[in-house]
Amino acid sequence: MSRLKFPPRPDLVTARLSPDGFRREFRNASRSVTGRVYKLERRQTFQEPGNPSWEAFAAGDMRRALELIEEDRATQRDFKKIFDDRDAHFYRLRVIEDPLSSYLKWELAHFRLNAEEGEKIFIVNQAMIADLDLRYRLDDYTIFDRSLAFFLNYSDDGLFLHADMVSDPAVMSELVALSEEVLARSIRFEDYPVDLSFSE
């Protein structure tokens, strides 16, 4: 019987983390990872207060939002270097639905910069993983190696509320297998047929 659920079973949650607590634990896990990180993003809309580019986008100023994405290039390089220094691999798995939300259009512009800096980003249309979505009711998560996962929880309008930390071996094993199956069905961001002309 599967132990993997979204959200995770309460008895398997080792800690419920505030946004600040999650960011701290995420940094710690990033600096100790030895193999792979899978970050699956399922929601189609998020709120990112504190992110200048997102705030410009939310205010309707896409031109300024795109300028601020470019200004964030050094931050992306620093993020990737954390994993490169450990010879670890960070895989971003992005589930998208048609038609694209306005948030996703902004996010895909950001992904273009990330991909230029070497981040491994894979896009999968929800229809390509509909069976997995139905089975698990997928939601956002990040898994480090086979030892630690963060299940992310958001408000209905996409504001990050808290993260549930899980390290149960059976859940880890199934979550890795799920991530690898999603990856196998995905297309590299650079090859995915999506029109980014809106960002020119």
TAUR-V609728 format. One record per pair of residues at least 24 apart in sequence whose C-alpha atoms are under 8 Angstrom apart, sorted by the first residue. I is the first residue (numbers start at 1). GAP is how many residues later the second one is. D is the distance in Angstrom with one decimal. If there is no record, write none. Layout:
I,GAP,D  I,GAP,D
This chain:
2,172,8.0  3,167,6.7  3,168,5.7  4,132,7.7  4,166,8.0  4,167,5.2  4,170,6.7  4,171,7.1  5,131,6.2  5,132,7.9  6,130,6.5  6,131,6.3  6,132,6.3  6,133,6.3  6,145,7.9  7,132,7.7  7,144,7.0  8,143,7.4  8,156,7.7  8,158,8.0  12,154,6.2  12,155,7.7  12,156,6.5  13,151,6.0  13,152,5.7  13,153,5.0  13,154,7.9  14,150,7.5  14,151,5.7  14,152,5.6  14,153,7.3  15,149,6.0  15,150,5.3  15,151,7.5  16,146,6.7  16,147,5.7  16,148,4.6  16,149,6.3  17,145,5.5  17,146,5.1  17,147,6.3  17,148,7.4  18,143,7.0  18,144,4.8  18,145,6.7  19,141,7.0  19,142,6.6  19,143,5.6  19,144,7.3  22,140,7.4  22,141,6.3  29,115,7.0  30,52,6.9  30,53,7.0  30,114,7.7  31,51,6.6  31,52,7.5  31,55,7.8  33,50,7.8  33,53,7.3  33,55,6.7  33,111,6.4  33,112,6.5  34,52,6.4  34,53,7.2  34,54,5.5  34,111,6.9  35,52,7.5  35,53,4.8  35,54,6.3  35,109,7.9  35,110,5.5  36,52,5.7  36,53,4.8  36,54,5.9  36,55,7.5  36,108,6.3  36,109,5.1  37,51,7.8  37,52,6.1  37,53,4.7  37,54,6.0  37,105,7.0  37,106,5.6  37,107,4.7  37,108,6.0  38,52,6.2  38,53,4.9  38,54,6.1  38,55,7.1  38,104,5.6  38,105,5.3  38,106,6.9  38,141,6.7  39,51,7.7  39,52,6.2  39,53,4.9  39,54,5.9  39,101,7.6  39,102,5.9  39,103,4.3  39,104,6.6  40,52,6.1  40,53,4.6  40,54,6.0  40,55,7.6  40,99,7.8  40,100,5.5  40,101,5.5  40,102,6.3  40,139,7.7  41,51,7.7  41,52,6.3  41,53,5.0  41,54,6.1  41,98,7.1  41,99,4.8  41,100,6.9  42,52,6.6  42,53,5.2  42,54,7.4  42,96,6.7  42,97,5.3  42,98,5.3  43,52,7.7  43,96,7.0  43,97,7.0  43,115,7.8  44,52,6.8  44,53,7.3  44,57,6.5  44,59,7.2  44,60,6.5  45,56,6.9  45,58,5.5  45,59,6.9  45,112,7.3  45,113,5.8  46,57,7.1  46,111,6.9  46,112,4.0  46,113,6.1  46,114,7.9  47,110,7.3  47,111,5.2  47,112,5.0  47,113,7.5  48,111,7.2  54,52,7.9  57,49,7.3  62,44,8.0  63,136,8.0  66,43,7.4  66,44,8.0  66,133,7.1  69,41,6.1  69,44,7.6  70,43,7.2  73,40,7.0  73,41,7.8  73,44,7.9  76,38,6.5  76,41,7.2  77,40,6.4  80,38,7.7  80,39,6.9  90,29,7.2  90,30,6.5  91,28,7.5  91,29,5.2  91,30,6.0  91,31,7.5  92,27,7.9  92,28,6.3  92,29,4.7  92,30,6.1  93,28,6.2  93,29,5.0  93,30,6.1  93,31,7.4  93,89,7.5  93,90,6.8  93,93,7.8  94,27,7.5  94,28,6.1  94,29,4.9  94,30,6.2  95,28,6.1  95,29,5.0  95,30,5.6  95,31,5.8  96,27,7.1  96,28,6.3  96,29,4.9  96,30,5.8  97,28,5.9  97,29,5.7  97,30,7.9  98,27,7.9  105,91,7.7  108,88,7.6  109,87,7.0  109,90,6.5  111,78,7.9  112,77,8.0  112,78,8.0  115,74,7.5  115,75,7.5  120,68,7.7  121,67,6.1  121,68,5.5  122,61,7.0  122,64,5.7  122,65,5.3  122,66,4.4  122,67,5.1  123,63,5.4  123,64,5.3  123,65,6.2  123,66,5.7  123,69,6.8  124,58,7.7  124,61,6.9  124,62,4.6  124,63,6.3  125,61,7.9  128,57,6.9  129,53,7.0  129,56,7.5  143,29,7.8  143,32,7.7  143,33,7.6  146,26,5.4  146,27,6.5  146,30,6.8  147,25,6.3  148,24,7.1
